[in-house]
Structures are given as C-alpha cells and as structure tokens.
C-alpha cells in the first residue's frame, strides 16, 4: 500500500537577504509559515516545486518541507 502524502510547503532562502521564505498561493514569496500555501496533492506539490525552482533570481535552495 502506498504511503499517504504528507502536506507540504515550498520553502527556500531569499537570494539577497538569506531569510527563510515560503511560496504563497498567489506565487509570491512570504516570510511567515502561516501565509504559505499548504499543498495536499503530491502532483501539485511537484509542479509548484519545479516552478519555484526556476525562479533563481529570487530564491535558492528550493525544496518541499512537511507541515
């Protein structure tokens, strides 16, 4: 039986400041976890991760984190 998908957020570090940032539902980067988009579908999470990873002028070290 496949393991259930754990909800995740897209997180990274801001390129200039180095702060921890999270991807919001409106595609903006936010600095508080409460504002982050919680992803409950694995396929959607992977697409959001790929999209965020392409934004190299804004963020580095993009990954999915469990919430």
mmCIF file as Biopython writes it, N, C-alpha, C and O atoms, coordinates in Angstrom:
data_model
#
loop_
_atom_site.group_PDB
_atom_site.id
_atom_site.type_symbol
_atom_site.label_atom_id
_atom_site.label_alt_id
_atom_site.label_comp_id
_atom_site.label_asym_id
_atom_site.label_entity_id
_atom_site.label_seq_id
_atom_site.pdbx_PDB_ins_code
_atom_site.Cartn_x
_atom_site.Cartn_y
_atom_site.Cartn_z
_atom_site.occupancy
_atom_site.B_iso_or_equiv
_atom_site.auth_seq_id
_atom_site.auth_asym_id
_atom_site.pdbx_PDB_model_num
ATOM 1   N N  . UNK A ? 1  ? 0.842  -1.180 0.000   1.0 0.0 1  A 1 
ATOM 2   C CA . UNK A ? 1  ? 0.000  0.000  0.000   1.0 0.0 1  A 1 
ATOM 3   C C  . UNK A ? 1  ? 0.886  1.242  0.000   1.0 0.0 1  A 1 
ATOM 4   O O  . UNK A ? 1  ? 1.815  1.338  0.802   1.0 0.0 1  A 1 
ATOM 5   N N  . UNK A ? 2  ? 0.605  2.208  -0.905  1.0 0.0 2  A 1 
ATOM 6   C CA . UNK A ? 2  ? 1.421  3.425  -0.953  1.0 0.0 2  A 1 
ATOM 7   C C  . UNK A ? 2  ? 1.265  4.255  0.319   1.0 0.0 2  A 1 
ATOM 8   O O  . UNK A ? 2  ? 0.208  4.300  0.948   1.0 0.0 2  A 1 
ATOM 9   N N  . UNK A ? 3  ? 2.360  4.899  0.659   1.0 0.0 3  A 1 
ATOM 10  C CA . UNK A ? 3  ? 2.356  5.775  1.825   1.0 0.0 3  A 1 
ATOM 11  C C  . UNK A ? 3  ? 1.533  7.026  1.527   1.0 0.0 3  A 1 
ATOM 12  O O  . UNK A ? 3  ? 1.604  7.570  0.425   1.0 0.0 3  A 1 
ATOM 13  N N  . UNK A ? 4  ? 0.763  7.477  2.495   1.0 0.0 4  A 1 
ATOM 14  C CA . UNK A ? 4  ? -0.057 8.683  2.333   1.0 0.0 4  A 1 
ATOM 15  C C  . UNK A ? 4  ? 0.855  9.900  2.180   1.0 0.0 4  A 1 
ATOM 16  O O  . UNK A ? 4  ? 1.913  9.983  2.805   1.0 0.0 4  A 1 
ATOM 17  N N  . UNK A ? 5  ? 0.431  10.827 1.350   1.0 0.0 5  A 1 
ATOM 18  C CA . UNK A ? 5  ? 1.195  12.050 1.123   1.0 0.0 5  A 1 
ATOM 19  C C  . UNK A ? 5  ? 1.032  12.988 2.310   1.0 0.0 5  A 1 
ATOM 20  O O  . UNK A ? 5  ? -0.089 13.295 2.716   1.0 0.0 5  A 1 
ATOM 21  N N  . UNK A ? 6  ? 2.130  13.433 2.855   1.0 0.0 6  A 1 
ATOM 22  C CA . UNK A ? 6  ? 2.129  14.391 3.961   1.0 0.0 6  A 1 
ATOM 23  C C  . UNK A ? 6  ? 2.040  15.802 3.382   1.0 0.0 6  A 1 
ATOM 24  O O  . UNK A ? 6  ? 2.797  16.124 2.466   1.0 0.0 6  A 1 
ATOM 25  N N  . UNK A ? 7  ? 1.147  16.652 3.879   1.0 0.0 7  A 1 
ATOM 26  C CA . UNK A ? 7  ? 1.066  18.024 3.365   1.0 0.0 7  A 1 
ATOM 27  C C  . UNK A ? 7  ? 2.429  18.720 3.438   1.0 0.0 7  A 1 
ATOM 28  O O  . UNK A ? 7  ? 3.220  18.494 4.355   1.0 0.0 7  A 1 
ATOM 29  N N  . UNK A ? 8  ? 2.673  19.576 2.436   1.0 0.0 8  A 1 
ATOM 30  C CA . UNK A ? 8  ? 3.976  20.229 2.327   1.0 0.0 8  A 1 
ATOM 31  C C  . UNK A ? 8  ? 3.814  21.698 1.954   1.0 0.0 8  A 1 
ATOM 32  O O  . UNK A ? 8  ? 2.749  22.138 1.520   1.0 0.0 8  A 1 
ATOM 33  N N  . UNK A ? 9  ? 4.893  22.437 2.134   1.0 0.0 9  A 1 
ATOM 34  C CA . UNK A ? 9  ? 5.013  23.806 1.644   1.0 0.0 9  A 1 
ATOM 35  C C  . UNK A ? 9  ? 6.301  23.885 0.836   1.0 0.0 9  A 1 
ATOM 36  O O  . UNK A ? 9  ? 7.233  23.113 1.060   1.0 0.0 9  A 1 
ATOM 37  N N  . UNK A ? 10 ? 6.346  24.819 -0.098  1.0 0.0 10 A 1 
ATOM 38  C CA . UNK A ? 10 ? 7.578  25.091 -0.825  1.0 0.0 10 A 1 
ATOM 39  C C  . UNK A ? 10 ? 8.340  26.125 -0.016  1.0 0.0 10 A 1 
ATOM 40  O O  . UNK A ? 10 ? 7.809  27.185 0.316   1.0 0.0 10 A 1 
ATOM 41  N N  . UNK A ? 11 ? 9.586  25.811 0.299   1.0 0.0 11 A 1 
ATOM 42  C CA . UNK A ? 11 ? 10.409 26.733 1.080   1.0 0.0 11 A 1 
ATOM 43  C C  . UNK A ? 11 ? 11.767 26.896 0.422   1.0 0.0 11 A 1 
ATOM 44  O O  . UNK A ? 11 ? 12.189 26.065 -0.382  1.0 0.0 11 A 1 
ATOM 45  N N  . UNK A ? 12 ? 12.444 27.980 0.778   1.0 0.0 12 A 1 
ATOM 46  C CA . UNK A ? 12 ? 13.750 28.292 0.192   1.0 0.0 12 A 1 
ATOM 47  C C  . UNK A ? 12 ? 14.408 29.366 1.057   1.0 0.0 12 A 1 
ATOM 48  O O  . UNK A ? 12 ? 13.940 29.681 2.151   1.0 0.0 12 A 1 
ATOM 49  N N  . UNK A ? 13 ? 15.492 29.911 0.543   1.0 0.0 13 A 1 
ATOM 50  C CA . UNK A ? 13 ? 16.123 31.072 1.153   1.0 0.0 13 A 1 
ATOM 51  C C  . UNK A ? 13 ? 16.090 32.209 0.148   1.0 0.0 13 A 1 
ATOM 52  O O  . UNK A ? 13 ? 16.359 32.011 -1.037  1.0 0.0 13 A 1 
ATOM 53  N N  . UNK A ? 14 ? 15.759 33.401 0.627   1.0 0.0 14 A 1 
ATOM 54  C CA . UNK A ? 14 ? 15.761 34.582 -0.236  1.0 0.0 14 A 1 
ATOM 55  C C  . UNK A ? 14 ? 17.170 34.806 -0.759  1.0 0.0 14 A 1 
ATOM 56  O O  . UNK A ? 14 ? 18.136 34.740 0.001   1.0 0.0 14 A 1 
ATOM 57  N N  . UNK A ? 15 ? 17.289 35.067 -2.040  1.0 0.0 15 A 1 
ATOM 58  C CA . UNK A ? 15 ? 18.602 35.176 -2.678  1.0 0.0 15 A 1 
ATOM 59  C C  . UNK A ? 15 ? 19.470 36.263 -2.051  1.0 0.0 15 A 1 
ATOM 60  O O  . UNK A ? 15 ? 20.639 36.013 -1.759  1.0 0.0 15 A 1 
ATOM 61  N N  . UNK A ? 16 ? 18.935 37.445 -1.839  1.0 0.0 16 A 1 
ATOM 62  C CA . UNK A ? 16 ? 19.739 38.564 -1.335  1.0 0.0 16 A 1 
ATOM 63  C C  . UNK A ? 16 ? 19.893 38.525 0.185   1.0 0.0 16 A 1 
ATOM 64  O O  . UNK A ? 16 ? 21.012 38.581 0.693   1.0 0.0 16 A 1 
ATOM 65  N N  . UNK A ? 17 ? 18.779 38.428 0.914   1.0 0.0 17 A 1 
ATOM 66  C CA . UNK A ? 17 ? 18.817 38.518 2.370   1.0 0.0 17 A 1 
ATOM 67  C C  . UNK A ? 17 ? 19.205 37.209 3.049   1.0 0.0 17 A 1 
ATOM 68  O O  . UNK A ? 17 ? 19.779 37.220 4.138   1.0 0.0 17 A 1 
ATOM 69  N N  . UNK A ? 18 ? 18.897 36.082 2.411   1.0 0.0 18 A 1 
ATOM 70  C CA . UNK A ? 18 ? 19.179 34.784 3.018   1.0 0.0 18 A 1 
ATOM 71  C C  . UNK A ? 18 ? 18.092 34.311 3.961   1.0 0.0 18 A 1 
ATOM 72  O O  . UNK A ? 18 ? 18.212 33.236 4.550   1.0 0.0 18 A 1 
ATOM 73  N N  . UNK A ? 19 ? 17.014 35.105 4.120   1.0 0.0 19 A 1 
ATOM 74  C CA . UNK A ? 19 ? 15.918 34.725 5.016   1.0 0.0 19 A 1 
ATOM 75  C C  . UNK A ? 19 ? 15.202 33.486 4.507   1.0 0.0 19 A 1 
ATOM 76  O O  . UNK A ? 19 ? 15.198 33.213 3.307   1.0 0.0 19 A 1 
ATOM 77  N N  . UNK A ? 20 ? 14.598 32.738 5.418   1.0 0.0 20 A 1 
ATOM 78  C CA . UNK A ? 20 ? 13.733 31.633 5.030   1.0 0.0 20 A 1 
ATOM 79  C C  . UNK A ? 20 ? 12.464 32.229 4.436   1.0 0.0 20 A 1 
ATOM 80  O O  . UNK A ? 20 ? 11.866 33.141 5.007   1.0 0.0 20 A 1 
ATOM 81  N N  . UNK A ? 21 ? 12.059 31.699 3.277   1.0 0.0 21 A 1 
ATOM 82  C CA . UNK A ? 21 ? 10.852 32.174 2.614   1.0 0.0 21 A 1 
ATOM 83  C C  . UNK A ? 21 ? 9.993  30.978 2.210   1.0 0.0 21 A 1 
ATOM 84  O O  . UNK A ? 21 ? 10.479 29.855 2.086   1.0 0.0 21 A 1 
ATOM 85  N N  . UNK A ? 22 ? 8.718  31.246 2.011   1.0 0.0 22 A 1 
ATOM 86  C CA . UNK A ? 22 ? 7.747  30.213 1.642   1.0 0.0 22 A 1 
ATOM 87  C C  . UNK A ? 22 ? 6.947  30.713 0.451   1.0 0.0 22 A 1 
ATOM 88  O O  . UNK A ? 22 ? 6.731  31.915 0.298   1.0 0.0 22 A 1 
ATOM 89  N N  . UNK A ? 23 ? 6.512  29.791 -0.386  1.0 0.0 23 A 1 
ATOM 90  C CA . UNK A ? 23 ? 5.706  30.151 -1.542  1.0 0.0 23 A 1 
ATOM 91  C C  . UNK A ? 23 ? 4.234  30.225 -1.144  1.0 0.0 23 A 1 
ATOM 92  O O  . UNK A ? 23 ? 3.688  29.280 -0.575  1.0 0.0 23 A 1 
ATOM 93  N N  . UNK A ? 24 ? 3.604  31.349 -1.447  1.0 0.0 24 A 1 
ATOM 94  C CA . UNK A ? 24 ? 2.178  31.542 -1.166  1.0 0.0 24 A 1 
ATOM 95  C C  . UNK A ? 24 ? 1.355  31.109 -2.378  1.0 0.0 24 A 1 
ATOM 96  O O  . UNK A ? 24 ? 1.899  30.909 -3.465  1.0 0.0 24 A 1 
ATOM 97  N N  . UNK A ? 25 ? 0.066  30.968 -2.191  1.0 0.0 25 A 1 
ATOM 98  C CA . UNK A ? 25 ? -0.833 30.534 -3.261  1.0 0.0 25 A 1 
ATOM 99  C C  . UNK A ? 25 ? -0.850 31.499 -4.442  1.0 0.0 25 A 1 
ATOM 100 O O  . UNK A ? 25 ? -1.139 31.091 -5.567  1.0 0.0 25 A 1 
ATOM 101 N N  . UNK A ? 26 ? -0.542 32.774 -4.201  1.0 0.0 26 A 1 
ATOM 102 C CA . UNK A ? 26 ? -0.532 33.764 -5.282  1.0 0.0 26 A 1 
ATOM 103 C C  . UNK A ? 26 ? 0.835  33.876 -5.965  1.0 0.0 26 A 1 
ATOM 104 O O  . UNK A ? 26 ? 1.084  34.824 -6.710  1.0 0.0 26 A 1 
ATOM 105 N N  . UNK A ? 27 ? 1.712  32.911 -5.709  1.0 0.0 27 A 1 
ATOM 106 C CA . UNK A ? 27 ? 3.072  32.839 -6.276  1.0 0.0 27 A 1 
ATOM 107 C C  . UNK A ? 27 ? 4.042  33.854 -5.696  1.0 0.0 27 A 1 
ATOM 108 O O  . UNK A ? 27 ? 5.153  33.992 -6.208  1.0 0.0 27 A 1 
ATOM 109 N N  . UNK A ? 28 ? 3.666  34.559 -4.659  1.0 0.0 28 A 1 
ATOM 110 C CA . UNK A ? 28 ? 4.607  35.468 -4.010  1.0 0.0 28 A 1 
ATOM 111 C C  . UNK A ? 28 ? 5.399  34.687 -2.962  1.0 0.0 28 A 1 
ATOM 112 O O  . UNK A ? 28 ? 4.957  33.647 -2.474  1.0 0.0 28 A 1 
ATOM 113 N N  . UNK A ? 29 ? 6.565  35.209 -2.632  1.0 0.0 29 A 1 
ATOM 114 C CA . UNK A ? 29 ? 7.354  34.636 -1.545  1.0 0.0 29 A 1 
ATOM 115 C C  . UNK A ? 29 ? 6.990  35.383 -0.263  1.0 0.0 29 A 1 
ATOM 116 O O  . UNK A ? 29 ? 6.959  36.614 -0.249  1.0 0.0 29 A 1 
ATOM 117 N N  . UNK A ? 30 ? 6.717  34.654 0.802   1.0 0.0 30 A 1 
ATOM 118 C CA . UNK A ? 30 ? 6.354  35.240 2.094   1.0 0.0 30 A 1 
ATOM 119 C C  . UNK A ? 30 ? 7.330  34.752 3.148   1.0 0.0 30 A 1 
ATOM 120 O O  . UNK A ? 30 ? 7.999  33.736 2.960   1.0 0.0 30 A 1 
ATOM 121 N N  . UNK A ? 31 ? 7.410  35.471 4.249   1.0 0.0 31 A 1 
ATOM 122 C CA . UNK A ? 31 ? 8.379  35.132 5.286   1.0 0.0 31 A 1 
ATOM 123 C C  . UNK A ? 31 ? 7.762  34.453 6.511   1.0 0.0 31 A 1 
ATOM 124 O O  . UNK A ? 31 ? 8.470  34.115 7.459   1.0 0.0 31 A 1 
ATOM 125 N N  . UNK A ? 32 ? 6.453  34.257 6.489   1.0 0.0 32 A 1 
ATOM 126 C CA . UNK A ? 32 ? 5.809  33.571 7.612   1.0 0.0 32 A 1 
ATOM 127 C C  . UNK A ? 32 ? 5.148  32.290 7.127   1.0 0.0 32 A 1 
ATOM 128 O O  . UNK A ? 32 ? 4.482  32.274 6.092   1.0 0.0 32 A 1 
ATOM 129 N N  . UNK A ? 33 ? 5.337  31.233 7.873   1.0 0.0 33 A 1 
ATOM 130 C CA . UNK A ? 33 ? 4.789  29.929 7.523   1.0 0.0 33 A 1 
ATOM 131 C C  . UNK A ? 33 ? 3.270  29.962 7.418   1.0 0.0 33 A 1 
ATOM 132 O O  . UNK A ? 33 ? 2.691  29.255 6.594   1.0 0.0 33 A 1 
ATOM 133 N N  . UNK A ? 34 ? 2.620  30.773 8.243   1.0 0.0 34 A 1 
ATOM 134 C CA . UNK A ? 34 ? 1.158  30.853 8.233   1.0 0.0 34 A 1 
ATOM 135 C C  . UNK A ? 34 ? 0.615  31.351 6.892   1.0 0.0 34 A 1 
ATOM 136 O O  . UNK A ? 34 ? -0.532 31.063 6.549   1.0 0.0 34 A 1 
ATOM 137 N N  . UNK A ? 35 ? 1.411  32.084 6.140   1.0 0.0 35 A 1 
ATOM 138 C CA . UNK A ? 35 ? 0.977  32.610 4.843   1.0 0.0 35 A 1 
ATOM 139 C C  . UNK A ? 35 ? 1.293  31.673 3.683   1.0 0.0 35 A 1 
ATOM 140 O O  . UNK A ? 35 ? 0.866  31.926 2.556   1.0 0.0 35 A 1 
ATOM 141 N N  . UNK A ? 36 ? 2.028  30.606 3.936   1.0 0.0 36 A 1 
ATOM 142 C CA . UNK A ? 36 ? 2.444  29.682 2.880   1.0 0.0 36 A 1 
ATOM 143 C C  . UNK A ? 36 ? 1.274  28.850 2.372   1.0 0.0 36 A 1 
ATOM 144 O O  . UNK A ? 36 ? 0.334  28.557 3.111   1.0 0.0 36 A 1 
ATOM 145 N N  . UNK A ? 37 ? 1.348  28.477 1.107   1.0 0.0 37 A 1 
ATOM 146 C CA . UNK A ? 37 ? 0.353  27.578 0.519   1.0 0.0 37 A 1 
ATOM 147 C C  . UNK A ? 37 ? 0.648  26.155 0.996   1.0 0.0 37 A 1 
ATOM 148 O O  . UNK A ? 37 ? 1.749  25.644 0.790   1.0 0.0 37 A 1 
ATOM 149 N N  . UNK A ? 38 ? -0.318 25.529 1.624   1.0 0.0 38 A 1 
ATOM 150 C CA . UNK A ? 38 ? -0.171 24.136 2.068   1.0 0.0 38 A 1 
ATOM 151 C C  . UNK A ? 38 ? -0.636 23.240 0.927   1.0 0.0 38 A 1 
ATOM 152 O O  . UNK A ? 38 ? -1.775 23.333 0.472   1.0 0.0 38 A 1 
ATOM 153 N N  . UNK A ? 39 ? 0.254  22.380 0.479   1.0 0.0 39 A 1 
ATOM 154 C CA . UNK A ? 39 ? -0.004 21.508 -0.664  1.0 0.0 39 A 1 
ATOM 155 C C  . UNK A ? 39 ? -0.382 20.122 -0.164  1.0 0.0 39 A 1 
ATOM 156 O O  . UNK A ? 39 ? 0.377  19.488 0.569   1.0 0.0 39 A 1 
ATOM 157 N N  . UNK A ? 40 ? -1.547 19.664 -0.561  1.0 0.0 40 A 1 
ATOM 158 C CA . UNK A ? 40 ? -2.039 18.368 -0.088  1.0 0.0 40 A 1 
ATOM 159 C C  . UNK A ? 40 ? -2.067 17.313 -1.189  1.0 0.0 40 A 1 
ATOM 160 O O  . UNK A ? 40 ? -2.400 16.155 -0.936  1.0 0.0 40 A 1 
ATOM 161 N N  . UNK A ? 41 ? -1.719 17.713 -2.411  1.0 0.0 41 A 1 
ATOM 162 C CA . UNK A ? 41 ? -1.693 16.790 -3.548  1.0 0.0 41 A 1 
ATOM 163 C C  . UNK A ? 41 ? -0.243 16.672 -4.030  1.0 0.0 41 A 1 
ATOM 164 O O  . UNK A ? 41 ? 0.409  17.677 -4.314  1.0 0.0 41 A 1 
ATOM 165 N N  . UNK A ? 42 ? 0.248  15.445 -4.119  1.0 0.0 42 A 1 
ATOM 166 C CA . UNK A ? 42 ? 1.654  15.228 -4.465  1.0 0.0 42 A 1 
ATOM 167 C C  . UNK A ? 42 ? 2.012  15.768 -5.851  1.0 0.0 42 A 1 
ATOM 168 O O  . UNK A ? 42 ? 3.078  16.360 -6.018  1.0 0.0 42 A 1 
ATOM 169 N N  . UNK A ? 43 ? 1.154  15.578 -6.833  1.0 0.0 43 A 1 
ATOM 170 C CA . UNK A ? 43 ? 1.430  16.060 -8.187  1.0 0.0 43 A 1 
ATOM 171 C C  . UNK A ? 43 ? 1.489  17.588 -8.227  1.0 0.0 43 A 1 
ATOM 172 O O  . UNK A ? 43 ? 2.372  18.165 -8.861  1.0 0.0 43 A 1 
ATOM 173 N N  . UNK A ? 44 ? 0.558  18.227 -7.557  1.0 0.0 44 A 1 
ATOM 174 C CA . UNK A ? 44 ? 0.551  19.693 -7.487  1.0 0.0 44 A 1 
ATOM 175 C C  . UNK A ? 44 ? 1.808  20.183 -6.770  1.0 0.0 44 A 1 
ATOM 176 O O  . UNK A ? 44 ? 2.410  21.174 -7.185  1.0 0.0 44 A 1 
ATOM 177 N N  . UNK A ? 45 ? 2.199  19.511 -5.719  1.0 0.0 45 A 1 
ATOM 178 C CA . UNK A ? 45 ? 3.401  19.893 -4.970  1.0 0.0 45 A 1 
ATOM 179 C C  . UNK A ? 45 ? 4.639  19.836 -5.863  1.0 0.0 45 A 1 
ATOM 180 O O  . UNK A ? 45 ? 5.492  20.721 -5.803  1.0 0.0 45 A 1 
ATOM 181 N N  . UNK A ? 46 ? 4.734  18.807 -6.681  1.0 0.0 46 A 1 
ATOM 182 C CA . UNK A ? 46 ? 5.889  18.680 -7.573  1.0 0.0 46 A 1 
ATOM 183 C C  . UNK A ? 46 ? 5.907  19.790 -8.624  1.0 0.0 46 A 1 
ATOM 184 O O  . UNK A ? 46 ? 6.972  20.320 -8.943  1.0 0.0 46 A 1 
ATOM 185 N N  . UNK A ? 47 ? 4.754  20.142 -9.158  1.0 0.0 47 A 1 
ATOM 186 C CA . UNK A ? 47 ? 4.672  21.230 -10.141 1.0 0.0 47 A 1 
ATOM 187 C C  . UNK A ? 47 ? 5.051  22.557 -9.495  1.0 0.0 47 A 1 
ATOM 188 O O  . UNK A ? 47 ? 5.803  23.340 -10.076 1.0 0.0 47 A 1 
ATOM 189 N N  . UNK A ? 48 ? 4.534  22.812 -8.300  1.0 0.0 48 A 1 
ATOM 190 C CA . UNK A ? 48 ? 4.854  24.064 -7.585  1.0 0.0 48 A 1 
ATOM 191 C C  . UNK A ? 48 ? 6.360  24.129 -7.282  1.0 0.0 48 A 1 
ATOM 192 O O  . UNK A ? 48 ? 6.970  25.195 -7.365  1.0 0.0 48 A 1 
ATOM 193 N N  . UNK A ? 49 ? 6.946  22.987 -6.932  1.0 0.0 49 A 1 
ATOM 194 C CA . UNK A ? 49 ? 8.376  22.924 -6.655  1.0 0.0 49 A 1 
ATOM 195 C C  . UNK A ? 49 ? 9.177  23.255 -7.913  1.0 0.0 49 A 1 
ATOM 196 O O  . UNK A ? 49 ? 10.125 24.039 -7.856  1.0 0.0 49 A 1 
ATOM 197 N N  . UNK A ? 50 ? 8.809  22.675 -9.026  1.0 0.0 50 A 1 
ATOM 198 C CA . UNK A ? 50 ? 9.509  22.953 -10.287 1.0 0.0 50 A 1 
ATOM 199 C C  . UNK A ? 50 ? 9.397  24.418 -10.674 1.0 0.0 50 A 1 
ATOM 200 O O  . UNK A ? 50 ? 10.383 25.034 -11.078 1.0 0.0 50 A 1 
ATOM 201 N N  . UNK A ? 51 ? 8.209  24.974 -10.555 1.0 0.0 51 A 1 
ATOM 202 C CA . UNK A ? 51 ? 8.012  26.389 -10.880 1.0 0.0 51 A 1 
ATOM 203 C C  . UNK A ? 51 ? 8.861  27.288 -9.982  1.0 0.0 51 A 1 
ATOM 204 O O  . UNK A ? 51 ? 9.504  28.222 -10.461 1.0 0.0 51 A 1 
ATOM 205 N N  . UNK A ? 52 ? 8.859  27.007 -8.698  1.0 0.0 52 A 1 
ATOM 206 C CA . UNK A ? 52 ? 9.626  27.826 -7.748  1.0 0.0 52 A 1 
ATOM 207 C C  . UNK A ? 52 ? 11.125 27.673 -7.980  1.0 0.0 52 A 1 
ATOM 208 O O  . UNK A ? 52 ? 11.873 28.641 -7.840  1.0 0.0 52 A 1 
ATOM 209 N N  . UNK A ? 53 ? 11.568 26.480 -8.329  1.0 0.0 53 A 1 
ATOM 210 C CA . UNK A ? 53 ? 12.992 26.236 -8.570  1.0 0.0 53 A 1 
ATOM 211 C C  . UNK A ? 53 ? 13.515 27.034 -9.762  1.0 0.0 53 A 1 
ATOM 212 O O  . UNK A ? 53 ? 14.705 27.343 -9.831  1.0 0.0 53 A 1 
ATOM 213 N N  . UNK A ? 54 ? 12.643 27.362 -10.686 1.0 0.0 54 A 1 
ATOM 214 C CA . UNK A ? 54 ? 13.044 28.134 -11.864 1.0 0.0 54 A 1 
ATOM 215 C C  . UNK A ? 54 ? 13.238 29.613 -11.550 1.0 0.0 54 A 1 
ATOM 216 O O  . UNK A ? 54 ? 13.763 30.351 -12.384 1.0 0.0 54 A 1 
ATOM 217 N N  . UNK A ? 55 ? 12.832 30.052 -10.388 1.0 0.0 55 A 1 
ATOM 218 C CA . UNK A ? 55 ? 12.919 31.472 -10.009 1.0 0.0 55 A 1 
ATOM 219 C C  . UNK A ? 55 ? 14.234 31.754 -9.285  1.0 0.0 55 A 1 
ATOM 220 O O  . UNK A ? 55 ? 14.242 32.209 -8.142  1.0 0.0 55 A 1 
ATOM 221 N N  . UNK A ? 56 ? 15.339 31.479 -9.965  1.0 0.0 56 A 1 
ATOM 222 C CA . UNK A ? 56 ? 16.667 31.567 -9.364  1.0 0.0 56 A 1 
ATOM 223 C C  . UNK A ? 56 ? 17.102 32.985 -9.030  1.0 0.0 56 A 1 
ATOM 224 O O  . UNK A ? 56 ? 18.045 33.169 -8.260  1.0 0.0 56 A 1 
ATOM 225 N N  . UNK A ? 57 ? 16.448 33.978 -9.583  1.0 0.0 57 A 1 
ATOM 226 C CA . UNK A ? 57 ? 16.787 35.369 -9.273  1.0 0.0 57 A 1 
ATOM 227 C C  . UNK A ? 57 ? 16.173 35.817 -7.951  1.0 0.0 57 A 1 
ATOM 228 O O  . UNK A ? 57 ? 16.482 36.899 -7.452  1.0 0.0 57 A 1 
ATOM 229 N N  . UNK A ? 58 ? 15.296 34.975 -7.381  1.0 0.0 58 A 1 
ATOM 230 C CA . UNK A ? 58 ? 14.599 35.324 -6.144  1.0 0.0 58 A 1 
ATOM 231 C C  . UNK A ? 58 ? 14.952 34.423 -4.969  1.0 0.0 58 A 1 
ATOM 232 O O  . UNK A ? 58 ? 15.008 34.876 -3.826  1.0 0.0 58 A 1 
ATOM 233 N N  . UNK A ? 59 ? 15.193 33.136 -5.255  1.0 0.0 59 A 1 
ATOM 234 C CA . UNK A ? 59 ? 15.349 32.165 -4.168  1.0 0.0 59 A 1 
ATOM 235 C C  . UNK A ? 59 ? 16.375 31.100 -4.522  1.0 0.0 59 A 1 
ATOM 236 O O  . UNK A ? 59 ? 16.584 30.776 -5.691  1.0 0.0 59 A 1 
ATOM 237 N N  . UNK A ? 60 ? 17.011 30.562 -3.483  1.0 0.0 60 A 1 
ATOM 238 C CA . UNK A ? 60 ? 17.955 29.450 -3.647  1.0 0.0 60 A 1 
ATOM 239 C C  . UNK A ? 60 ? 17.597 28.343 -2.662  1.0 0.0 60 A 1 
ATOM 240 O O  . UNK A ? 60 ? 16.979 28.590 -1.627  1.0 0.0 60 A 1 
ATOM 241 N N  . UNK A ? 61 ? 17.994 27.130 -2.999  1.0 0.0 61 A 1 
ATOM 242 C CA . UNK A ? 61 ? 17.751 26.000 -2.099  1.0 0.0 61 A 1 
ATOM 243 C C  . UNK A ? 61 ? 16.290 25.646 -1.959  1.0 0.0 61 A 1 
ATOM 244 O O  . UNK A ? 61 ? 15.835 25.324 -0.861  1.0 0.0 61 A 1 
ATOM 245 N N  . UNK A ? 62 ? 15.547 25.697 -3.043  1.0 0.0 62 A 1 
ATOM 246 C CA . UNK A ? 62 ? 14.101 25.455 -3.003  1.0 0.0 62 A 1 
ATOM 247 C C  . UNK A ? 62 ? 13.836 23.975 -2.745  1.0 0.0 62 A 1 
ATOM 248 O O  . UNK A ? 62 ? 14.445 23.112 -3.378  1.0 0.0 62 A 1 
ATOM 249 N N  . UNK A ? 63 ? 12.924 23.684 -1.811  1.0 0.0 63 A 1 
ATOM 250 C CA . UNK A ? 63 ? 12.551 22.302 -1.537  1.0 0.0 63 A 1 
ATOM 251 C C  . UNK A ? 63 ? 11.172 22.234 -0.902  1.0 0.0 63 A 1 
ATOM 252 O O  . UNK A ? 63 ? 10.616 23.252 -0.490  1.0 0.0 63 A 1 
ATOM 253 N N  . UNK A ? 64 ? 10.623 21.027 -0.826  1.0 0.0 64 A 1 
ATOM 254 C CA . UNK A ? 64 ? 9.334  20.793 -0.170  1.0 0.0 64 A 1 
ATOM 255 C C  . UNK A ? 64 ? 9.594  20.401 1.278   1.0 0.0 64 A 1 
ATOM 256 O O  . UNK A ? 64 ? 10.431 19.546 1.566   1.0 0.0 64 A 1 
ATOM 257 N N  . UNK A ? 65 ? 8.867  21.037 2.175   1.0 0.0 65 A 1 
ATOM 258 C CA . UNK A ? 65 ? 9.001  20.734 3.604   1.0 0.0 65 A 1 
ATOM 259 C C  . UNK A ? 65 ? 7.657  20.259 4.141   1.0 0.0 65 A 1 
ATOM 260 O O  . UNK A ? 65 ? 6.611  20.809 3.796   1.0 0.0 65 A 1 
ATOM 261 N N  . UNK A ? 66 ? 7.693  19.240 4.980   1.0 0.0 66 A 1 
ATOM 262 C CA . UNK A ? 66 ? 6.473  18.737 5.624   1.0 0.0 66 A 1 
ATOM 263 C C  . UNK A ? 66 ? 5.894  19.781 6.577   1.0 0.0 66 A 1 
ATOM 264 O O  . UNK A ? 66 ? 6.629  20.502 7.251   1.0 0.0 66 A 1 
ATOM 265 N N  . UNK A ? 67 ? 4.568  19.847 6.618   1.0 0.0 67 A 1 
ATOM 266 C CA . UNK A ? 67 ? 3.898  20.714 7.595   1.0 0.0 67 A 1 
ATOM 267 C C  . UNK A ? 67 ? 2.821  19.934 8.305   1.0 0.0 67 A 1 
ATOM 268 O O  . UNK A ? 67 ? 2.134  20.478 9.170   1.0 0.0 67 A 1 
#
